[in-house]
Amino acid sequence: MSDLARRLASSTALLALAATGLAAGEPSAPPRVSATLAASAGYDDNVFLAGSGAHGERASAFAGATVTLAAKPAAGVALGYTLLGTRYQDESTEDNVKQTLSAGWTGKTDAFSWNAATEFAFVDGDDRGVDYGSGVGSAFSTAAPRERRDQWQNKTDLALRRDLGAGFVRAVGKLQYWDMRTARVGASNYVDRHDIQGGADLGRALAKGGPEAYLGYRRGYQFQDNDHAPAVPANASNHYDRYLAGFEGSPLKTLKVNGQLGWEKHAYNADYAGRDTEEGLFVDATLVWSVSPADEVQLKTGRVRTFSTTGKNSVVSTTHQLAWKHVFNPRWSATLAGRVSEIEYAPFRRDDLDYAASASVAWNAAKNLVCTFAVSQDWGRNHLNGLTGAAETAREFDRALVSVAAAWKF
């Protein structure tokens, strides 16, 4: 384990202990602990999301088992632990065990309120990357096996708010971290990376007890390690500034909105293969519309400049997703969803796209038993400017996945 991984593990435990200790004196209900056992099985007809090459269209059945523990030891404090093991019948390199430890703390006193949440994950999987071969495997292809390989991850969000009459000021911080304990193989560069940012928001309520609008600023740093391949000079590490306007709350009784829209500018190191600066639109928004007591529609859209999944480039990631959930009765519900995702590379003129559709049916078989059947289909497409034929289609793929699962909560 690296020193930073140890520090992140310690910070997770310390946050949980601090939350428990600080909230110990607050009035609260008796500690609540719950556990969930789940089992799943399915078939993936394209495990590596590749349409050609040695890993193209390789299919496998898979099975998984999950244990989840959740506790609320004090008011505003939530602790969680999840153990997920997955085995692929015909692709043993993709077998993995993922453990996740989470802690959260929310509270309020006088004019101050706060929210702290952290999630620390360890994936015990293969320690070698996937060699797709030259020009094969898109950003979406390489992301899938990356999540199944040896690594440490941490996601932390912090917010401290002070109310000022009808307005408020809020300090925020965020960390995303990957320690990729995976050897580089072929063109897949499993390098360490992190994104850390901090900033402040200034806003006010648009009506008493109603939705809130705010203006904000973020200063951040994205680090992306190199992989000792000097023949390809690229170091996408950068500092960035983000200016945004945000909105959160319910402008209508049936509509919930939480979104940010702004502009960001990234300044790169001198050895980056692209331009010294890259800038563009930033979007992160979710809308939930309760059409009726039985129907809910959710729209999510986002656009952000970040680092690539396994390579060394800066990319613009854009995703639009629309989902509809219908509740037939207390026992049966169904969800339909569609998603369009795009990865635009810099400095290379390359766009990877993924069109996806999914459907699932949930059956509340008993008070604490939920069974789910799900199907999904992905169509990966690519646009290499000025190139056609094999150079373009080598990065394209189709993938169908079907699964069944049962979860028992006690």
Secondary structure, 3 states (H helix, E strand, C coil): CCHHHHHHHHHHHHHHHHHHHHHCCCCCCCCEEEEEEEEEEEEECCCCCCCCCCCCCCCEEEEEEEEEEEEECCCCEEEEEEEEEEEECCCHHHCEEEEEEEEEEEEEECCEEEEEEEEEEEEECECECCCCCCCCCCHHHHHHHHCCECEEEEEEEEEEEEEECCEEEEEEEEEEEEEECCECECCECCCCEEEEEEEEEEEEECCCCCCEEEEEEEEEEEEECCCCCCCCCCCCCEEEEEEEEEEEEEEECCEEEEEEEEEEEEEECCCCCCCCEEEEEEEEEEEEEEEECCEEEEEEEEEEEEECCCCCCEEEEEEEEEEEEEEEECCEEEEEEEEEEEEEEECCCEEEEEEEEEEEEEEEEECCEEEEEEEEEEEEEEEECCCCCHHHHCCCEEEEEEEEEEEEEC
